[in-house]
Amino acid sequence: MDRITGRFAVVGNPIAHSLSPRIHAAFAQQAGQTIDYRAELVDPEVFESWVSDFFAQAGRGLNVTLPFKSRAYALAHAASERAHSAGAANFLTRDRDGQIFADNTDGKGLVTDMVVNAGWSLRDARVLILGAGGAVKGVISALLSEQPAAICVANRTASRAEAIAAAWAASDISVCGGGYETADAMVWDVVINGTSTGLSGEMPALPPSIMLARECVCYDMAYGTAAAPFLSWSRARGAQDARDGLGMLVEQAAESYFLWLGEYPDTQTVLSALRDAQ
């Protein structure tokens, strides 16, 4: 098979769990090609210099995960509107002039999985998002493009959620933010977990009085065992459907692949294979 030129990688800390190399290898195989895409563990103290060295040594594209998304955006010479609105980037590439360009494909991945793959409608929905980290910042714009009735960001530290809401004060759609008690503000049609509490087998400290609409759907941006506590909570609360973030991972990867290589891969076969392997 033909080899795609250049080096690609996903960078994070930790990173051993990443499925991204497997996903991108499957994308390349669809076109009868192979790709040099690796998972790279990077010390937080040397992230910026590591990125510089990567692109200086035949690096063509990087995906970026925790804890580097905000720093990836900050080091770029230019960025997309998606990255600007998030203040975070999960995608880096270098142009012909050697300038690093940042983008954020997380929102596209989330909305595609929810609307296309799951068949959910976000139009006129009352959306509750848990968490206020880079992952949540990266999806607000894409969610707003689906014309929900309102978005509320609830976080353990209220000021961080309030800051996200303030960034969207000019939006025609209401975006509010506060502590977890904010989850009592209304009855929710969609609940999205963007926290990392599931990694320790826990749930965000939501008020027990939280109300879900009869046809509420719930989504965890994490996948696998990390999503289990939230999905269990969702089903116990009577959610009509509850879905983990594996589809988001595949769809955001497909957007990255397209931006680097100009071809959009078939995500369904890859997602099905990953689900079967779980």
Secondary structure, 3 states (H helix, E strand, C coil): CEEEEEEEEEEECCCCCCCHHHHHHHHHHHCCEEEEEEEEECCHHHHHHHHHHHHHCCEEEEEECCCCHHHHHHHCCEECHHHHHHCCCCEEEECCCCCEEEECCHHHHHHHHHHHHCCCCCCCCEEEEECCCHHHHCCHHHHHCCCCCEEEEECCCHHHHHHHHHHCCCCCCEEEEECHHHHHCCCEEEEEECCCHHHHCCCCCCCCCCCEEEEEEEEECCCHHHHHHHHHHHHHCCCCEEECCHHHHHHHHHHHHHHHHCCCCCHHHHHHHHHHHC
